[in-house]
Amino acid sequence: MGDRDTAFAEYFAARSASMRGTAYLLCGDWHRAEDLVQTAFTKLYLVWNRVARHEVLDAYVRQILVRTFLDERRRGWWRRERVGGEDAERPTPPDSPENRLVMLRALAAVPPRQRAVLVLRYWEDLSIDEVAALLGCSAGTVKSQSARGLDTLRGLLTPTYSGIEKGER
């Protein structure tokens, strides 16, 4: 294995799990998240020799990952399932393990562009300017997509958590 392959393999081993978590939050499916990560790292491998600044690799791979996710959504071959309906169960306490699943289901129902902004802003803890640069849009767009995404999440979660706020269990 050459130096190029060794360096790439080391980077992949160190960062693929983190990128897989981000991909899962974007798409809501572990298998699809794995596919997104593989695609992103394949694209990175193809340009590995041309990447001059290895200190910004995480941002570059994250950008590839998000753009791959958004591009797949535009193609229309992926059918998204809506979560919710009559079979929703009782509200869960704020600290329960089920709470995480409810949040992930709600996040999966947020439109892809808004979901990408929410994941990058609040999961990856990127600044508005960093998200704007990564998505190739203005800071104002990031702010509006973030606000809309949070409103969508609130709307999806309000029926689930309204009983908790009133003290019902």
N, C-alpha and C positions, 0 to 999 in steps of 0.2 A: 504494500500500500504506500502510495506516495505521500509527500508532505501535505498536498492539497486534500487528499482523501482523509488523512489522519486528522487534520485540523477541522474539516467538516464533520467527521464522525464524532469528535469531541464536543463540538458545538451542538450537534443534534442530540447527543446523549444528555447534555447539560440542560437544554432548553425545551425539548419536545414535550415533556410532561406539562410544563407551564403553558405552552401554546395550546396543548390539547384542552386544558381547562378553559382557556379563552374561547376556543372554537366551540366547545360544548355550550357555553353560555350564549354564543351567537346562534347556534342551530338547534339546540335542545335534544340532540341525539348523539350518543357516544360513538356509534359506528360512523355516522356522517362527520363528526368532529375529527375522528381519526383520518378519514379521507381528506378533509380540508387541510389537516396538518401535513399529511404526506404530500399533497399537491403543493402546499406552500414551501416545504423543504425541498421538493424536487425542483421547483422554480429557482430557489436559492442556489441549489447545487449547480444549476446550469450557468449561473453568473458568478459563482464563487470566486473565480480568479479576477473578476472585474470589480468586486466589492473592495473598495480601497480603505474604507474606514470601518474596521471590525468592531470598534467600540460602539457603533450604533446599529449593530446587527439586530438586536431585539426589536427596535422600532421598525426596521426594514422588513423583517419577517412578519411582524404584526400587521404591517401595511399590506403585504402580500396576502396574508390570511383573511383580512377583512375584505379586501377587494375580490378575492376568490369567492368568498361567501356571497357577497353582493352580486357578483357576476352570475353565479349559479342561480340565484333567485330571479334574475332578469330573464334567464333562458326559459323558465317556466316548466322545466321537466320535473322539478321537485314539487310534489303536492304537499301542501301544509295542512295539517289537521288542526281543527279548532278544539280547544279544551274548554269544558264547561257544560252547562245545561242542567237538566233536572236531577241528574244523579250526583250532584255535588254533595259532599258529606258535611257534617257539622264543622264549625270553626275549630281551629286548633289553637292551643295556648301559644303565646309568642315564643317560648323557648323550646318547643317540641321539634323533634326531627322531621315531622310531617310539614312543618312550617317552611322548611327549605324546599320541599317538593312543590308546595303550593306556589312559592315564589318563582321557581324554575318554570312551572307550567304557565304562569302568567307572563313571564318574560318571553316564553316561546310564542305567545299570542301577540306580542308587540310587533308592528311592522319592521322589516329587516333593517332599514336605514336608521330608524329610531333605536332599535335594539343594539345596533353597532355602536351608536353614540353612547348609549347607557353603559354598555359593557366597557368601552374604552374610558369613559369618564369615571365611572364609579367602581369598576372591578379592577381595571388596569391603573386607575388613579392618574390618568393623563390630564394635562391642562387643556383648556378650551383651544388654545393655539396649536397644541400638539395634535389634538384630535382633528382640527381643521386641516392641518398639513397632511395628516395621514389619509383623510378622506378626500382631500382635494376640493375643499369647499371653504366658505368664509366662517369666521368665528360666530357671526350672527346666525348662520345656518345651524352650527353646532348647538348654540343656545336654544334656538327654536325647536330643533329636533329633540334636544334633551327635555325641554319643558313638555312637549307633546308626548314624548315617551313616558315621562313620569306621570302625566295625566292619564294616559292609557293604562299604565300599571295600577294607579289608584282606582280607576274605574273597574278594572278586573278584580282587584283585591278587596274593594269595599264590601261587596256582599259576603265574602268569606270572613272578613275580620270585623264586621259591624257588631257581631255578638260579643266579641272580646272587649271592645270599647265600652259596651254597656254592662260588662261584668257577667255575662251569661257564659256558661260552660257546658 
